[in-house]
Structure formats: structure tokens, C-alpha cells
Amino acid sequence: MNHTPGSGPDRHRVFAPLSSARGRRSFADTWWGNAWVSALEGATRSATGRLARGRTYARAGNVREITITPGRATAQVRGSLPTPYRSSMEIPQLTERQWDALLDVVAARAGHLAALLDRDMPTSLAEDAAQAGVHLLPGRRELVPSCSCPDDGYPCKHAAALYYQVARLLDQDPFVLLLLRGRSEGELMAELHRRNAAQAAAATTMPAAVTPRGVSARQVFAAAQAGLPPLPDPPPALHQPGPVVQLTAADPGSGVDAEGLEFLAADTAARAAALLRQALLPLGETIAPPVLSVSDDAVRLATADPPLSVSQRLAWGTRRTPTALARAAAAWNCGGAAALAILDDHQDVDPLYLRAVREEIRQNWEGDHAPRLRADGSWLTVVGHDAQLRLGADGRQWYPFRKKYGTWWPAGFPLRDVTTVLSELLAPDSD
């Protein structure tokens, strides 16, 4: 690679002190951030006490602004004394040959560069780089600590706190890891641009004899006028997906959850069957499936009675307790993503509209006295009952809720007729 490291400002990045991490279960949310933490903790198993103190310091915000330069991260870390210590960590930089191989990997697949620019590092990028002999993430003995404190631990609690905070920086921007390995974002972009320009120039000088030729539009239209063969008959309607192959139990050390994989395969087959049924409907009758966030899709999966191991993973992955996941799944069963959207949040509604709704209930109520309702945003709580109505985001449907275990749970399907949904909610034989 014809490249000489520069000294631009993006090779010296300074990050403001990170916010408190109290209450976080881990210091990293991404797979590469967790790999960084694993490299630290795997190399210092004998220093668990110092690591614990380091985590406490990091969570308490004792690490001041962090400076990242090629091969080095430094910060002042407050300990038990008023004067902070200066801690640092070093990581080996990649060689010129390794950078050349890594840039070839990034340039070979457009998705790699797009992911990096989106502040993401796909596992495929790390795997492709490893196959080229480049290991982006540090090994257990590649992190070298240093600190001005008198503790000669490896690492001391101040350097450990810095390590944990760097994991949070990596979560936000994987280019921090690449800078620690020796190259800034600007240098990488410039080199990739140079390579792309060279490839484009080479393509324009390709001999005419080997230049690939396309098909002219005139030929395409002529073929169409000559008549095309009719389309084949559509496949028969599929009402139920086929059976899922039963997997044998995997070796516990392989990391493969056979039970979970079977569950995901069954869900994929069911969704494929639903998409096929939609595709076979007459034109104009198809309904595009909703685009779900990762969290909402995890709730959808939880409604399919997954194995316990899968249910636990879904709860952990969405930062919910098992009870909270069950409550979200109950909302999904009552109204899908629309019901899930109002599970914990309410919207502002014109008080005059709510007054009109309560008057409608009073006039249409069968009985001497309509229930008294207390308004809170788009929620109407029945005074003296553990019952509540919530207006959907569409402003037309009302969702019934009932309080259980001190929390409001979905209690049925939504209806536009507010009087009907309320009377069903308060019926003596309702669950």
C-alpha cells in the first residue's frame, strides 16, 4: 500500500467524559464491544478484584475525557484521592502489509464500507479480515496498561476503568478501533477512494475486444413485439407450512442451540407461507407486511410459545424481564404492533374530544349510572375499578386494559365503539 501515515486532526480524537453507566448490565451492546471486554477480562482473570473496582469507577463517571491516537488511549481517572491519575492502554498497530490486506477486504464488498460508514461492524467483515490474516480485535495479551498510580496490578483499577469506557466508545464508532490499530477514518476513506479511482481508470482502458457488450433496447422491444411465451400457472395455494426438520442435539461446546434453531426455522417457514399466500391474491388485494423493529419482532416471536431458552434470550435481548416480555406479548396478541405502541406510552389528546367520548358513554350506557372516568392523556381509567381504556395511535380504536400485579395489562381486542369495549371490560364474567 503506497501510503504514509499522516498527522491530521482525525489521528488525535478526544472524547468528552461519558455519562454515568449505573444500572447497565454490561459496558458494551455490540458484538465487537463485548469482544473488547472479553479480551480484557480473559487476560486478567487473576485481577478480578481490580476489574470490579475498575467497573465501579467507570460506572460512577470517574474517567475524564479520553484521547485516542494510533495504538494508544489515555485518560485521567479519579480514584480515592483528590488528584486524578493518568492512565493509558496500548494496542499493537497493524503493519503496512496487514493494512493493505484489510483495505482489499473492505473494497471487495460494498456492504463492508457501507456498514462502517453507518457505524456498524458486521461479523462478516471481521471474518473476511481474519481469513486475510488481519485480526481487528485485540487478543488477550495485546492490551498493555500503564498508570501513574502506585499500584503495579495488571491492570490497576484506574486502567481497567479506562478499558471499560473505551468499550462504550467502540460501541458508538468502530472507527475508534481502526484508529487504535493505526489508521484514521480520513486516511481509510482517502485510500479506498484512490483504489476505486484506479479500478475505474483500469476499466476505461480495457481493450475494446474484451469490453463486455450489452443488448440494445431496440432488440429488447423487437423481441417483445414478436411475442413472449405465456407465464406459467401460479403454484397451488399453501395453507400451512411444511414440517420443520428435527435437529439432533448439538455438542454443548459448539455454541449451537438446536432447540432455538428449530423454533426460528418454524417461524421462517410460517412467514414464508404467509408471504406466498399474499403473493397469490388478486392484484389490489395484497397487504404489505409491516416493517418491524428488532424489539417488536422479538415480541412477535415471544407470542409463538418459544422454548424456555429462546424466551429467556428474547427477554434479555430486548432488555425486558420475563414478566415484561409476557406483558408485551399479550399486547401483540391483542393488536400487533399498534397495541404494543401504546403499552407504556400515551399521546396527548384534545380534552374536548375526551369530554365528548365520556358524554357518548353516558348517553349510551345501559343502566342507571355510567362509570366515572378519569382522563390522563389518551387513557381513560375507570374510577373504583382496575380497568382502563386506551386510545390507539390511529385515534379511532379503544383498547381495554386491566390492572394485574400493580401493572396495566392488555385485556382484549380493540373496538371503535367505546361504550361496547367499556361494558365488556366491566362485565362480571370478564377475565
C-alpha positions in Angstrom: 0.0 0.0 0.0 1.5 3.3 -1.1 0.5 5.2 2.0 2.4 7.1 4.6 0.6 7.7 7.9 -0.3 11.4 8.3 -0.7 13.6 11.3 -4.1 15.1 10.7 -6.5 16.0 13.4 -8.5 12.8 13.0 -5.5 10.9 14.2 -5.9 12.6 17.5 -9.5 12.2 18.7 -10.7 13.5 22.1 -14.0 12.2 23.6 -15.8 14.1 26.3 -16.4 12.1 29.6 -19.1 9.5 29.1 -22.4 9.7 31.0 -22.9 7.5 34.1 -23.3 3.8 33.4 -25.1 3.0 36.6 -27.7 0.3 36.1 -26.1 -1.1 32.9 -25.7 -4.8 32.8 -22.7 -4.6 30.5 -20.4 -2.0 29.2 -21.0 -3.0 25.6 -24.1 -3.5 23.4 -22.4 -4.6 20.2 -20.6 -7.8 19.5 -17.3 -6.0 18.9 -17.6 -4.0 22.1 -18.2 -7.3 24.0 -15.2 -8.9 22.3 -13.1 -6.0 23.6 -14.3 -6.5 27.1 -13.7 -10.3 26.8 -10.1 -9.6 25.7 -9.6 -7.6 28.9 -11.3 -9.9 31.3 -9.8 -13.0 29.7 -6.3 -11.8 30.0 -6.7 -10.7 33.7 -8.5 -13.5 35.4 -6.3 -13.2 38.4 -7.2 -9.5 38.9 -10.9 -9.9 39.3 -10.9 -7.5 42.3 -9.2 -4.7 40.4 -11.6 -5.3 37.4 -14.5 -5.0 39.8 -13.2 -1.7 41.2 -12.5 -0.5 37.6 -16.1 -1.2 36.6 -17.3 0.7 39.7 -15.0 3.7 38.7 -16.3 3.6 35.1 -19.9 3.4 36.1 -19.5 6.3 38.5 -18.1 8.5 35.8 -14.5 8.7 37.3 -13.0 8.5 33.8 -12.5 12.0 32.4 -12.1 12.8 28.7 -10.5 10.1 26.6 -7.8 10.7 24.0 -7.5 8.1 21.2 -4.4 8.1 19.0 -2.9 5.3 16.8 -2.0 2.5 19.2 -2.9 4.3 22.4 -5.8 5.5 24.6 -5.3 7.8 27.6 -7.4 9.5 30.2 -7.3 10.9 33.7 -9.1 8.7 36.2 -10.2 9.8 39.6 -9.5 7.4 42.4 -9.9 7.7 46.1 -7.6 10.7 46.3 -8.4 14.2 45.1 -5.8 14.3 42.3 -6.6 12.0 39.4 -4.2 9.5 37.9 -3.1 9.4 34.3 -3.9 6.0 32.8 -3.3 4.6 29.4 -3.5 1.5 27.4 -1.6 0.5 24.3 -2.6 -1.9 21.5 -0.3 -3.1 18.6 -0.8 -1.2 15.3 -1.3 -3.2 12.1 1.6 -3.5 9.8 1.6 -2.0 6.3 1.0 -5.4 4.8 -1.9 -6.0 7.2 -3.5 -2.7 6.3 -3.1 -3.5 2.6 -4.9 -6.8 3.1 -7.6 -5.1 5.2 -8.3 -2.4 2.7 -8.6 -5.1 0.0 -11.2 -6.8 2.1 -13.2 -3.6 2.6 -13.0 -2.7 -1.0 -14.0 -6.1 -2.2 -17.6 -5.8 -0.8 -19.5 -2.6 -0.9 -21.5 -3.7 2.1 -18.4 -3.6 4.4 -17.8 0.1 3.7 -21.5 1.0 3.9 -21.7 -0.7 7.3 -18.6 1.1 8.6 -20.0 4.5 7.5 -23.2 3.6 9.3 -21.0 3.0 12.4 -21.5 -0.8 12.3 -19.0 -3.6 12.0 -20.6 -6.7 10.6 -19.2 -10.0 11.7 -18.6 -10.9 8.0 -16.1 -8.0 7.8 -14.1 -9.4 10.8 -14.3 -12.9 9.4 -13.1 -11.8 6.0 -10.3 -9.9 7.5 -9.3 -12.8 9.7 -9.1 -15.0 6.6 -6.8 -12.4 5.1 -4.6 -12.7 8.2 -5.8 -9.5 9.9 -7.3 -9.7 13.4 -9.0 -6.4 14.1 -10.0 -7.1 17.7 -7.2 -7.5 20.2 -6.0 -10.8 21.7 -5.8 -11.4 25.4 -2.2 -10.2 25.7 -2.3 -7.3 23.2 -3.7 -4.7 25.7 -0.8 -3.2 27.7 -1.8 -0.9 30.6 0.0 1.9 32.2 -0.9 4.2 35.1 0.7 6.9 37.3 -0.8 5.3 40.4 1.5 3.2 42.8 -0.5 0.0 42.1 1.5 -2.4 39.9 -1.5 -4.6 39.1 -2.1 -5.8 35.6 -4.2 -3.7 35.1 -4.7 -1.4 38.0 -8.3 -0.4 38.7 -7.8 3.0 37.0 -6.6 1.5 33.8 -9.4 -1.1 34.0 -11.9 1.8 34.2 -10.4 3.3 31.1 -10.6 -0.1 29.3 -14.3 -0.4 30.1 -15.1 3.1 28.9 -13.2 2.5 25.6 -15.6 -0.4 25.0 -18.5 2.1 25.1 -16.7 4.3 22.6 -16.3 1.3 20.3 -20.0 0.7 20.5 -20.7 4.2 19.2 -18.0 4.2 16.5 -16.0 1.2 15.2 -13.6 3.7 13.5 -12.2 4.2 17.1 -10.9 0.6 16.9 -9.4 1.2 13.5 -7.6 4.3 14.8 -6.2 2.3 17.7 -5.0 -0.1 15.1 -3.1 2.7 13.3 -5.3 4.5 10.7 -7.8 7.3 10.9 -11.2 7.4 9.2 -10.0 10.1 6.8 -6.9 8.1 5.8 -9.0 5.0 5.2 -11.5 6.9 3.1 -8.8 8.5 1.0 -7.1 5.2 0.4 -10.3 3.5 -0.6 -11.2 6.4 -2.9 -7.7 6.1 -4.5 -8.2 2.3 -5.1 -11.7 2.8 -6.5 -10.4 5.5 -8.9 -7.6 3.2 -10.0 -10.0 0.4 -10.7 -12.3 2.8 -12.7 -9.4 4.0 -14.7 -8.3 0.4 -15.5 -11.8 -0.4 -16.6 -11.9 2.6 -19.1 -8.7 1.4 -20.7 -9.9 -2.1 -21.2 -9.3 -3.2 -24.8 -12.5 -3.0 -27.0 -12.2 -6.6 -27.9 -12.7 -7.7 -24.3 -15.2 -4.9 -23.3 -18.5 -6.7 -22.4 -21.3 -5.7 -24.7 -25.0 -5.4 -23.6 -28.2 -5.8 -25.5 -29.7 -2.8 -27.3 -33.1 -1.5 -26.3 -34.2 -1.9 -30.0 -33.5 -5.7 -29.7 -35.5 -6.0 -26.5 -38.6 -4.2 -27.9 -38.4 -6.3 -31.1 -38.4 -9.5 -29.1 -41.4 -8.3 -27.1 -43.3 -7.4 -30.3 -42.5 -10.9 -31.6 -44.4 -12.4 -28.7 -43.2 -13.8 -25.4 -44.2 -17.2 -24.0 -47.1 -17.1 -21.5 -46.3 -17.0 -17.9 -46.5 -20.4 -16.1 -49.5 -21.2 -13.9 -49.1 -20.0 -10.3 -48.3 -22.6 -7.7 -51.2 -24.0 -5.7 -52.3 -22.2 -2.6 -50.3 -23.1 0.5 -52.5 -23.0 3.7 -49.9 -24.4 6.1 -46.1 -24.6 6.0 -44.5 -27.9 5.8 -42.9 -29.7 8.7 -39.6 -28.4 10.0 -36.6 -30.8 10.0 -35.9 -32.1 13.5 -32.4 -31.3 14.5 -30.3 -33.6 16.7 -28.9 -32.1 19.9 -25.7 -30.2 19.2 -22.5 -30.6 21.1 -22.8 -28.3 24.1 -19.4 -26.8 23.3 -20.4 -25.9 19.7 -22.5 -22.9 20.7 -25.4 -24.1 18.5 -28.8 -24.1 20.2 -30.7 -26.9 18.3 -34.0 -26.2 20.0 -33.7 -22.5 19.3 -32.7 -23.1 15.7 -35.8 -25.4 15.1 -38.0 -22.6 16.6 -36.6 -20.0 14.2 -36.8 -22.4 11.2 -40.5 -23.0 12.0 -41.2 -19.2 12.3 -39.4 -18.6 9.0 -41.5 -21.3 7.3 -44.7 -19.8 8.6 -43.8 -16.3 7.4 -42.8 -17.7 4.0 -46.1 -19.4 3.7 -47.9 -16.2 4.6 -46.0 -14.2 2.0 -46.8 -16.8 -0.6 -50.5 -16.6 0.2 -50.3 -12.8 -0.1 -48.5 -13.1 -3.5 -51.2 -15.3 -4.9 -54.0 -12.9 -4.1 -55.6 -10.9 -6.9 -53.9 -7.7 -7.8 -55.0 -4.9 -5.4 -55.8 -7.3 -2.5 -52.3 -7.8 -1.2 -51.3 -6.2 2.1 -47.7 -5.4 2.6 -46.4 -6.9 5.9 -45.4 -4.3 8.5 -41.7 -3.4 8.9 -40.8 -4.3 12.5 -38.0 -3.1 14.7 -35.8 -5.7 16.2 -37.5 -5.2 19.6 -41.0 -5.6 18.1 -40.1 -8.7 16.1 -38.7 -10.3 19.3 -42.1 -9.7 20.9 -43.8 -11.2 17.9 -41.6 -14.3 18.3 -42.5 -14.5 22.0 -46.2 -14.9 21.1 -45.4 -18.3 19.4 -44.8 -20.1 22.7 -41.0 -20.5 22.2 -38.9 -22.9 24.3 -37.8 -21.5 27.6 -34.2 -20.9 26.4 -35.4 -18.9 23.5 -37.9 -16.9 25.6 -35.1 -16.0 28.0 -32.9 -14.8 25.1 -35.7 -12.7 23.8 -36.2 -11.1 27.1 -32.5 -10.4 27.6 -32.1 -9.1 24.0 -34.9 -6.6 24.4 -33.9 -5.6 27.9 -37.1 -6.9 29.4 -37.8 -9.1 32.4 -39.7 -12.3 31.6 -42.9 -10.7 33.0 -42.4 -7.6 30.9 -41.9 -9.8 27.8 -45.1 -11.7 28.6 -47.0 -8.4 29.0 -45.7 -7.2 25.7 -46.6 -10.5 24.0 -50.1 -10.1 25.4 -50.4 -6.7 23.8 -49.2 -8.1 20.5 -51.8 -10.8 20.6 -54.5 -8.2 21.1 -53.5 -5.8 18.3 -50.0 -6.4 16.9 -47.5 -3.5 16.7 -50.3 -1.0 17.2 -51.2 -2.4 20.6 -47.5 -2.7 21.5 -47.0 1.0 20.7 -49.4 2.1 23.4 -48.3 -0.4 26.1 -46.2 2.1 28.0 -46.7 5.5 26.3 -49.8 7.6 25.8 -50.3 10.5 23.5 -51.8 13.9 24.1 -55.5 14.2 23.1 -57.7 17.2 22.9 -59.6 17.4 26.2 -62.8 18.4 24.3 -62.6 15.1 22.4 -62.3 13.1 25.6 -65.3 15.1 27.1 -67.3 14.1 24.0 -66.3 10.5 24.5 -67.4 10.4 28.1 -70.7 12.1 27.2 -71.2 9.4 24.5 -70.7 6.7 27.1 -73.1 8.4 29.5 -75.8 8.6 26.9 -75.4 5.0 25.6 -74.8 3.2 28.9 -77.3 0.6 29.8 -78.0 1.2 33.4 -78.7 3.8 35.9 -75.2 5.3 36.2 -72.4 5.2 33.7 -69.0 4.6 35.3 -66.9 7.6 36.2 -63.8 8.0 34.1 -60.5 9.9 34.9 -58.6 11.1 31.8 -54.8 11.0 31.6 -53.7 11.9 28.1 -55.2 9.2 25.8 -56.0 6.9 28.8 -59.4 6.7 30.5 -59.3 5.0 33.8 -62.4 3.7 35.5 -62.6 5.2 39.0 -63.1 2.5 41.6 -62.1 -0.4 39.2 -58.9 -1.9 37.9 -60.0 -1.1 34.4 -58.8 1.3 31.8 -59.4 2.3 28.1 -56.6 3.5 25.9 -57.0 5.3 22.6 -54.9 3.8 19.8 -52.4 5.8 17.8 -54.9 5.9 14.9 -57.3 7.9 17.1 -60.2 5.6 16.3 -59.9 2.3 18.3 -60.1 1.8 22.0 -58.0 -0.9 23.7 -59.2 -2.4 27.0 -56.6 -2.8 29.9 -56.9 -4.3 33.3 -54.5 -3.9 36.3 -52.7 -7.1 37.4 -49.8 -7.3 39.8 -49.8 -3.5 40.0 -49.3 -3.1 36.2 -51.8 -2.4 33.4 -52.1 -5.5 31.1 -54.0 -5.7 27.8 -57.4 -7.3 28.3 -58.9 -7.8 24.9 -59.1 -6.7 21.3 -59.8 -3.0 20.4 -63.1 -1.7 19.2 -64.2 1.6 17.7 -67.4 1.6 19.8 -66.1 2.9 23.1 -69.2 2.1 25.0 -69.1 -1.6 23.9 -65.5 -2.1 24.8 -66.0 -0.5 28.2 -69.1 -2.6 29.0 -67.4 -5.8 28.0 -64.4 -4.8 30.2 -66.6 -4.2 33.2 -68.8 -7.3 32.7 -68.9 -9.5 35.8 -67.8 -12.6 33.8 -64.9 -10.9 32.0 -61.4 -12.2 32.8 
